[in-house]
Amino acid sequence: MENQSIQSLLQQFPLFKDLSDEEMMPIVNLAKSHKYRAGTHVFMQDEPLTNVYFIQKGRIKIYRTDLQGKEQIINILVSGQMFPHQGFFRKGNYPAHAQVLEDSSLILIPIQSFEEFLMKNPQVCIKIFRILGDLIVDLQNRLEEKILQNSYEQIISLLIRLASNYGEEIGEQIFVIKNQFTNRDLANMIGSSRETVNRTLNQLKKKGLLRTDSAGHFIVNIKALKNELSIE
């Protein structure tokens, strides 16, 4: 991929969109493009941190496994997102696995070189801190959901989050979640069981709070789901 193409791609990310050509040039010179096949891993949990990745196209599953091999999905990332956020200003190993769910094109930047650039460019550091701040708020919200909500409420909160992050608005507060999440994926995202998710989704459908289109995509009304949480 030519430098101009890499720059155009990177400047689609909030992190880089306001940077000038002069500010972008050192970053572009560090960047490399790479294609990954579905089913492969970008990196494995506990491998040494080496790169920051930016998704040009495709889907990446970030997940952890415990000593028994049980999978806990942290996030499903799509084009326009970056990972791992923990890579910045941190030494050590990758905290989770990154698996390619469909053929993907990624831009990678070596962490050590990128951090050296950030140290010399405080205006980019500020943008990084804002992104990390948003991530911390999201993780705090998920922790509160886990502690304070029952399984029914956790699944509703998850649907709201997925609609906000991945949904396409097709009406006022009505979103279609076009990313294909299996019930097992949803269960792994909240540390529940597939049976519990199946039961809850059926309850939500009976209440008219959830439906699917002909392609099997979830269609939700975020306002109605939020109202259901307040009722519960």
Phi and psi in degrees as a GROMACS rama.xvg file:
@    title "Ramachandran Plot"
@    xaxis  label "Phi"
@    yaxis  label "Psi"
@TYPE xy
-67.8316  157.126  GLU-2
-57.1047  -39.5661  ASN-3
-63.1664  -38.6425  GLN-4
-67.8357  -40.7407  SER-5
-62.8196  -42.9425  ILE-6
-62.4566  -44.8827  GLN-7
-60.5121  -40.5901  SER-8
-65.9769  -50.1532  LEU-9
-62.3438  -33.6943  LEU-10
-76.5326  -0.131594  GLN-11
-79.7111  -16.082  GLN-12
-85.3562  140.219  PHE-13
-52.905  -31.2334  PRO-14
-60.7379  -34.2077  LEU-15
-116.01  -7.8708  PHE-16
-62.6939  -26.6566  LYS-17
-97.2137  5.52756  ASP-18
-83.5666  145.596  LEU-19
-76.098  167.856  SER-20
-58.8698  -37.7086  ASP-21
-65.7466  -40.2961  GLU-22
-70.708  -31.307  GLU-23
-77.2232  -28.5255  MET-24
-55.4941  -46.1402  MET-25
-62.2262  -33.1819  PRO-26
-70.147  -44.7755  ILE-27
-60.0109  -38.2814  VAL-28
-67.1829  -24.1462  ASN-29
-83.5641  -24.4691  LEU-30
-78.1147  148.428  ALA-31
-134.928  146.521  LYS-32
-102.243  148.463  SER-33
-153.577  143.065  HIS-34
-105.793  141.721  LYS-35
-126.977  138.052  TYR-36
-83.0264  149.193  ARG-37
-56.7399  136.853  ALA-38
94.4202  -15.6867  GLY-39
-85.3787  171.011  THR-40
-113.059  137.253  HIS-41
-74.0139  -43.1894  VAL-42
-156.596  165.143  PHE-43
-113.369  152.911  MET-44
-55.072  134.03  GLN-45
79.5714  -0.662139  ASP-46
-71.0363  153.069  GLU-47
-60.6631  137.525  PRO-48
-63.7986  127.701  LEU-49
-132.676  -37.6375  THR-50
-134.284  155.699  ASN-51
-103.284  137.425  VAL-52
-116.922  143.145  TYR-53
-125.507  126.539  PHE-54
-87.1307  114.953  ILE-55
-78.6356  -48.6517  GLN-56
-153.581  154.609  LYS-57
114.771  -173.624  GLY-58
-136.071  136.855  ARG-59
-125.174  129.883  ILE-60
-98.2098  125.285  LYS-61
-102.43  121.79  ILE-62
-149.576  159.899  TYR-63
-117.785  158.926  ARG-64
-127.46  142.182  THR-65
-90.8784  -174.984  ASP-66
-63.1114  -24.4336  LEU-67
-89.4657  0.425249  GLN-68
84.9763  6.63261  GLY-69
-72.7019  136.644  LYS-70
-92.3435  135.678  GLU-71
-124.985  110.35  GLN-72
-75.4083  126.375  ILE-73
-88.0106  -42.4588  ILE-74
-166.428  157.337  ASN-75
-115.507  117.429  ILE-76
-104.901  146.438  LEU-77
-128.62  -179.247  VAL-78
-55.17  139.911  SER-79
92.3911  2.37927  GLY-80
-115.66  161.437  GLN-81
-125.624  158.768  MET-82
-163.696  158.261  PHE-83
-83.5574  141.002  PRO-84
-63.4617  -30.5958  HIS-85
-70.5799  -8.01614  GLN-86
-67.9852  -24.9758  GLY-87
-76.8238  132.497  PHE-88
55.2872  33.8115  PHE-89
-141.993  133.508  ARG-90
-101.391  156.857  LYS-91
128.098  -139.586  GLY-92
-120.003  162.956  ASN-93
-63.336  132.201  TYR-94
-80.8804  -5.04906  PRO-95
-158.328  171.66  ALA-96
-84.4668  151.039  HIS-97
-126.049  106.754  ALA-98
-107.96  140.089  GLN-99
-84.2747  118.957  VAL-100
-86.4595  -27.2607  LEU-101
-147.739  158.384  GLU-102
-47.1948  128.146  ASP-103
-133.659  151.58  SER-104
-116.501  123.8  SER-105
-122.613  149.894  LEU-106
-105.957  129.726  ILE-107
-118.464  144.76  LEU-108
-128.908  125.113  ILE-109
-58.4038  130.946  PRO-110
-61.8213  -46.6932  ILE-111
-60.4107  -44.875  GLN-112
-66.874  -38.1327  SER-113
-66.5274  -41.6872  PHE-114
-65.0361  -37.9292  GLU-115
-62.037  -39.0326  GLU-116
-64.9422  -43.9478  PHE-117
-62.042  -39.0393  LEU-118
-60.0561  -29.502  MET-119
-92.6687  -5.23298  LYS-120
-133.622  81.1359  ASN-121
-60.6042  -26.4879  PRO-122
-66.2267  -31.2515  GLN-123
-76.15  -35.223  VAL-124
-57.8174  -41.0078  CYS-125
-60.5344  -41.6619  ILE-126
-64.4008  -40.7899  LYS-127
-59.6931  -46.1466  ILE-128
-61.2484  -37.049  PHE-129
-65.0999  -42.0941  ARG-130
-63.2528  -43.9991  ILE-131
-63.7331  -37.1097  LEU-132
-61.7963  -42.4409  GLY-133
-62.8161  -39.4759  ASP-134
-64.1261  -42.2434  LEU-135
-62.3676  -42.5583  ILE-136
-61.2126  -43.0587  VAL-137
-61.9884  -43.8133  ASP-138
-66.1015  -37.829  LEU-139
-62.458  -42.5867  GLN-140
-63.2982  -39.9948  ASN-141
-66.2291  -38.9866  ARG-142
-64.1688  -43.1184  LEU-143
-61.8851  -41.2018  GLU-144
-59.5726  -43.3693  GLU-145
-64.529  -39.1054  LYS-146
-79.5331  -42.4492  ILE-147
-98.1243  -18.4806  LEU-148
-108.804  150.253  GLN-149
-81.4474  178.088  ASN-150
-60.7551  -41.4083  SER-151
-58.7304  -46.8695  TYR-152
-69.2033  -37.2501  GLU-153
-62.5741  -39.6793  GLN-154
-69.2078  -38.7829  ILE-155
-62.4733  -45.2373  ILE-156
-61.497  -37.9263  SER-157
-64.5988  -43.7134  LEU-158
-62.0878  -39.4975  LEU-159
-62.7564  -44.232  ILE-160
-65.1474  -42.646  ARG-161
-65.0905  -39.4006  LEU-162
-65.1645  -40.0529  ALA-163
-67.9444  -38.5999  SER-164
-85.9984  -36.0905  ASN-165
-123.456  -6.13504  TYR-166
-79.6175  157.063  GLY-167
-112.563  123.323  GLU-168
-73.5953  123.307  GLU-169
-115.583  -0.0232383  ILE-170
-169.919  178.888  GLY-171
-65.3525  110.629  GLU-172
66.3542  11.5927  GLN-173
-107.731  125.714  ILE-174
-126.907  144.023  PHE-175
-106.168  127.099  VAL-176
-92.9509  100.383  ILE-177
-81.2171  -16.6354  LYS-178
-69.9846  134.657  ASN-179
-83.3916  105.442  GLN-180
-108.958  124.092  PHE-181
-77.2582  164.572  THR-182
-63.4253  -31.0605  ASN-183
-65.5479  -40.5703  ARG-184
-58.917  -47.3995  ASP-185
-61.4182  -42.1627  LEU-186
-62.1546  -43.2997  ALA-187
-67.7458  -25.2872  ASN-188
-70.5048  -27.1872  MET-189
-118.055  6.58371  ILE-190
69.1383  34.6255  GLY-191
-112.378  -166.26  SER-192
-109.457  156.042  SER-193
-62.8832  -34.9528  ARG-194
-63.7253  -40.8672  GLU-195
-64.4122  -42.1367  THR-196
-63.7863  -45.5056  VAL-197
-55.4299  -47.5877  ASN-198
-63.2514  -43.0217  ARG-199
-68.6835  -42.1727  THR-200
-61.9596  -38.6224  LEU-201
-65.131  -39.2737  ASN-202
-60.7021  -44.9054  GLN-203
-65.2609  -35.882  LEU-204
-66.9183  -40.9831  LYS-205
-64.2373  -32.326  LYS-206
-83.0043  -3.64106  LYS-207
76.7702  18.2011  GLY-208
-94.6694  -8.38072  LEU-209
-150.358  138.885  LEU-210
-146.301  169.476  ARG-211
-124.346  151.336  THR-212
-91.0557  -174.196  ASP-213
-64.7272  -21.9378  SER-214
-90.6119  -0.659588  ALA-215
86.8159  8.78297  GLY-216
-77.1559  142.011  HIS-217
-71.1739  138.246  PHE-218
-121.724  122.372  ILE-219
-132.428  152.605  VAL-220
-104.681  107.157  ASN-221
-60.0283  -40.9912  ILE-222
-62.288  -43.1513  LYS-223
-65.3471  -38.8573  ALA-224
-66.1291  -40.7224  LEU-225
-63.8595  -38.367  LYS-226
-64.851  -36.8606  ASN-227
-63.9097  -38.2093  GLU-228
-63.0343  -41.6599  LEU-229
-69.3578  -30.23  SER-230
-68.8813  -44.0163  ILE-231
